[in-house]
Amino acid sequence: MEATHVGQIIYTGAISKGIILIKIKLIKPDFVDFKAGQYLAVLLPNTDKVSYYSIASSPNKKGEVELLVKEDTLGEGAVYLYSLRQGDVIQLHLPMGDAYLREESNRHILFVAGASGASYIRSMIHCLDEAGRLVNREVHYFLGCRQEDELLESGYMQALAKKHSGFHYYPALSHQDDWDGHSGLVTEVVERVMPKDMSGWDAYSAGSPAMVKAVADTLITNHRLLPAHFYSDLYTPSAS
C-alpha cells in the first residue's frame, strides 16, 4: 500500500489508562477530506506492513488527524506509534471505510463502543457537536470498559449530556465493584436501557468483532433495528 499523506507528530500523550492520543499535522498534502467514522492505515517503516486505526478527530480539522492507540507490546503498529515523539514524520494512507456517519440522516442515533473502539465514535460525536446536530435529537452513547480509568473523555460526554437533553452517555464497567454506574457487559446494558422499537434509529458500533456482532444481533432481534441501519467496519448484518 502506498502512502497518500505524510504527516508530522505534533502531540502524543496519555488520555486514559493504556491509551495515548496522537495528533498528526498533515504536511504533504496538508489537508484531507474524510467522513466522521472513517479509518486510515499507518505505514510501518522498513516493512511492507500497515496498521489500521480509526480517525479519532472530527473531519472539520482538515489539516490534522488524531489517533487513539491502545498499548500493545506485541502489536507492531502500537509499538511503532508509542515510539513516536513530537517532530517525527509518519506515512499514512487515508481515508478508508464505509461505516461513516450518515450526516444526511435525521434518525435517532445509538453509539456503542468497547474500550478503544471509542475512537471511532469520538470522531462522529465531535462532528455532530461542532455542527450543532445534537440539538433536538436523541443520541445515546454506550461505552464499555473494564475499569473507570479506561473510560475516554467522560468529562466531555457528561458535559454534552448536561447541555443537550437528548444526549445520553452510559459508561458501563465490567470489572469494578466500587462503581455506582452501569455494570456488566456493554451489550447487556444496551439491552436493558434501549427501547424495544428502534426501527427509527441508526446504530454505529466498534470494539471487538464478537462484541460488535452481539450488539447487532441484540438490536436487530430484540429491538427491531433495521439491518441496513447498523454500521460497523467489523460486521455487516444480513438483511434477512
C-alpha positions as CSV (number, residue, x, y, z in Angstrom):
1,M,0.0,0.0,0.0
2,E,1.3,3.4,-0.9
3,A,1.1,6.5,1.3
4,T,-1.4,9.2,0.3
5,H,-0.3,11.6,3.0
6,V,2.8,12.4,5.0
7,G,2.3,13.9,8.5
8,Q,4.3,15.2,11.4
9,I,3.6,14.3,15.1
10,I,2.7,17.5,17.0
11,Y,1.5,15.8,20.2
12,T,1.5,12.5,21.9
13,G,0.3,11.8,25.4
14,A,-1.8,9.5,27.6
15,I,-5.6,10.1,27.5
16,S,-6.7,7.2,29.7
17,K,-5.2,4.0,31.2
18,G,-3.2,2.3,28.4
19,I,-4.3,4.6,25.6
20,I,-2.5,7.5,24.1
21,L,-3.8,10.4,21.9
22,I,-1.6,11.2,18.9
23,K,-2.1,14.4,16.9
24,I,-0.7,14.4,13.4
25,K,-0.3,17.6,11.3
26,L,-0.6,16.8,7.6
27,I,2.3,18.2,5.6
28,K,2.1,16.5,2.1
29,P,-0.6,17.2,1.1
30,D,-1.5,19.5,4.0
31,F,-5.2,18.6,4.1
32,V,-7.6,15.7,3.7
33,D,-11.3,15.3,3.1
34,F,-12.8,12.4,5.1
35,K,-16.1,11.5,6.8
36,A,-16.5,11.0,10.5
37,G,-16.2,7.4,11.3
38,Q,-13.6,6.5,8.6
39,Y,-10.2,5.0,9.3
40,L,-6.6,5.1,8.0
41,A,-3.6,2.9,7.6
42,V,-0.3,3.7,9.2
43,L,2.6,2.5,7.0
44,L,5.2,0.8,9.2
45,P,8.8,1.9,8.3
46,N,11.2,-0.6,6.8
47,T,8.5,-3.1,6.2
48,D,5.6,-3.7,3.8
49,K,3.1,-3.9,6.7
50,V,0.4,-1.4,7.7
51,S,-1.7,-1.0,10.9
52,Y,-5.3,0.3,10.7
53,Y,-6.8,2.9,13.1
54,S,-10.0,4.8,13.3
55,I,-9.6,8.5,12.8
56,A,-10.5,9.9,16.2
57,S,-10.8,13.5,15.2
58,S,-13.6,15.5,13.5
59,P,-13.4,15.9,9.7
60,N,-13.7,19.7,10.3
61,K,-10.0,19.6,11.1
62,K,-8.9,19.1,7.5
63,G,-5.2,19.7,8.2
64,E,-4.9,17.3,11.1
65,V,-5.8,13.8,12.2
66,E,-5.9,12.3,15.6
67,L,-5.5,8.7,16.7
68,L,-6.2,6.9,19.9
69,V,-3.8,4.0,20.3
70,K,-4.1,1.2,22.8
71,E,-0.8,-0.1,24.3
72,D,0.1,-3.5,22.9
73,T,3.7,-4.7,23.3
74,L,3.0,-7.5,20.8
75,G,1.4,-5.3,18.1
76,E,3.9,-3.8,15.6
77,G,1.6,-0.8,14.9
78,A,1.1,0.1,18.6
79,V,4.9,-0.4,19.3
80,Y,5.7,1.9,16.4
81,L,3.2,4.6,17.3
82,Y,4.2,4.5,21.0
83,S,7.8,5.2,20.0
84,L,7.0,8.4,18.1
85,R,7.8,11.8,19.5
86,Q,6.9,15.4,18.6
87,G,8.5,16.3,15.3
88,D,8.7,12.7,13.9
89,V,7.4,12.1,10.4
90,I,4.8,9.4,9.6
91,Q,3.3,8.0,6.4
92,L,-0.4,7.4,6.1
93,H,-3.0,6.1,3.7
94,L,-6.4,7.6,4.1
95,P,-9.4,7.8,4.1
96,M,-11.0,4.3,4.1
97,G,-14.2,2.7,5.4
98,D,-17.9,2.7,4.6
99,A,-19.3,2.8,8.2
100,Y,-19.1,6.6,8.4
101,L,-21.6,8.9,9.9
102,R,-24.7,9.4,7.7
103,E,-24.9,13.2,8.2
104,E,-27.9,13.5,5.9
105,S,-30.0,11.2,8.3
106,N,-32.3,12.8,10.8
107,R,-32.9,9.5,12.6
108,H,-32.1,8.9,16.3
109,I,-28.6,7.6,16.9
110,L,-27.2,4.8,19.0
111,F,-23.4,4.6,19.5
112,V,-21.9,1.5,21.2
113,A,-18.2,1.2,21.8
114,G,-16.0,-1.2,23.6
115,A,-12.8,0.2,25.2
116,S,-10.5,1.6,22.4
117,G,-13.4,1.3,19.9
118,A,-14.4,4.7,21.3
119,S,-12.0,6.3,18.8
120,Y,-14.5,5.5,16.0
121,I,-17.4,7.0,18.0
122,R,-15.3,10.0,19.1
123,S,-15.0,11.4,15.6
124,M,-18.7,11.2,15.0
125,I,-19.8,12.8,18.3
126,H,-17.3,15.7,17.9
127,C,-18.6,16.2,14.4
128,L,-22.2,16.3,15.5
129,D,-21.4,18.6,18.3
130,E,-19.4,21.1,16.2
131,A,-22.2,21.1,13.5
132,G,-25.0,21.8,16.1
133,R,-26.6,18.4,15.2
134,L,-27.1,17.3,18.9
135,V,-30.0,19.8,19.3
136,N,-33.5,18.3,19.5
137,R,-32.2,14.8,18.7
138,E,-32.0,11.5,20.6
139,V,-28.3,10.3,20.7
140,H,-27.4,7.5,23.1
141,Y,-23.7,6.6,23.7
142,F,-22.8,3.4,25.5
143,L,-19.1,2.9,26.3
144,G,-18.0,-0.4,27.8
145,C,-14.7,-0.7,29.7
146,R,-13.3,-3.0,32.4
147,Q,-12.5,-0.2,34.9
148,E,-13.2,3.5,35.3
149,D,-9.7,4.7,34.5
150,E,-10.1,3.2,31.0
151,L,-13.0,5.5,30.1
152,L,-12.3,8.0,27.3
153,E,-13.4,11.7,27.6
154,S,-16.1,11.1,30.2
155,G,-16.0,14.7,31.3
156,Y,-16.7,15.9,27.8
157,M,-19.5,13.4,27.3
158,Q,-21.1,14.3,30.6
159,A,-21.0,18.0,29.7
160,L,-22.8,17.2,26.4
161,A,-25.4,15.3,28.4
162,K,-26.0,18.4,30.5
163,K,-26.1,20.7,27.5
164,H,-28.4,18.6,25.3
165,S,-31.5,16.9,26.8
166,G,-31.5,14.3,24.1
167,F,-27.8,13.3,24.5
168,H,-27.3,10.4,26.9
169,Y,-24.0,8.9,28.0
170,Y,-23.8,5.4,29.5
171,P,-20.4,4.3,30.7
172,A,-20.5,0.6,31.7
173,L,-17.8,-1.2,33.7
174,S,-17.4,-5.0,33.7
175,H,-14.7,-5.4,36.3
176,Q,-15.1,-2.8,39.0
177,D,-17.1,-3.3,42.2
178,D,-16.9,0.3,43.7
179,W,-18.9,1.9,40.9
180,D,-22.3,3.5,41.1
181,G,-23.0,3.4,37.3
182,H,-24.0,0.7,34.9
183,S,-22.2,-2.6,35.5
184,G,-21.7,-5.7,33.3
185,L,-21.0,-6.2,29.6
186,V,-22.0,-3.2,27.5
187,T,-24.3,-5.4,25.3
188,E,-26.3,-6.2,28.5
189,V,-26.6,-2.6,29.4
190,V,-27.8,-1.7,25.9
191,E,-30.4,-4.5,26.1
192,R,-31.7,-3.1,29.4
193,V,-31.8,0.5,28.5
194,M,-32.8,0.9,24.8
195,P,-36.5,0.9,23.7
196,K,-38.0,-2.3,22.1
197,D,-38.8,-0.4,18.9
198,M,-35.7,1.0,17.3
199,S,-37.0,0.9,13.7
200,G,-36.4,4.7,13.5
201,W,-32.7,4.6,14.7
202,D,-29.2,4.4,13.2
203,A,-26.7,2.4,15.1
204,Y,-22.9,2.6,15.0
205,S,-20.6,0.2,16.9
206,A,-16.9,-0.5,17.3
207,G,-14.9,-2.8,19.6
208,S,-14.0,-6.5,19.4
209,P,-15.6,-8.3,16.5
210,A,-17.5,-10.5,18.9
211,M,-18.9,-7.6,20.8
212,V,-20.0,-5.8,17.6
213,K,-21.8,-8.9,16.3
214,A,-23.5,-9.3,19.7
215,V,-24.7,-5.7,19.6
216,A,-26.0,-6.1,16.1
217,D,-27.8,-9.3,16.9
218,T,-29.4,-7.9,20.0
219,L,-30.6,-4.7,18.3
220,I,-32.0,-6.5,15.3
221,T,-33.6,-9.4,17.0
222,N,-34.9,-7.8,20.2
223,H,-35.2,-4.1,19.3
224,R,-36.5,-4.1,15.7
225,L,-33.4,-2.2,14.4
226,L,-33.3,-2.4,10.6
227,P,-30.2,-4.3,9.5
228,A,-29.4,-1.6,6.8
229,H,-29.1,1.0,9.6
230,F,-26.4,-0.9,11.6
231,Y,-23.0,0.5,10.7
232,S,-19.6,-1.0,11.6
233,D,-16.4,-1.8,9.6
234,L,-16.2,-5.0,11.6
235,Y,-19.5,-6.6,11.0
236,T,-22.4,-6.2,8.5
237,P,-25.6,-8.0,9.5
238,S,-27.6,-9.8,6.9
239,A,-30.7,-8.1,5.6
240,S,-32.7,-11.3,6.4
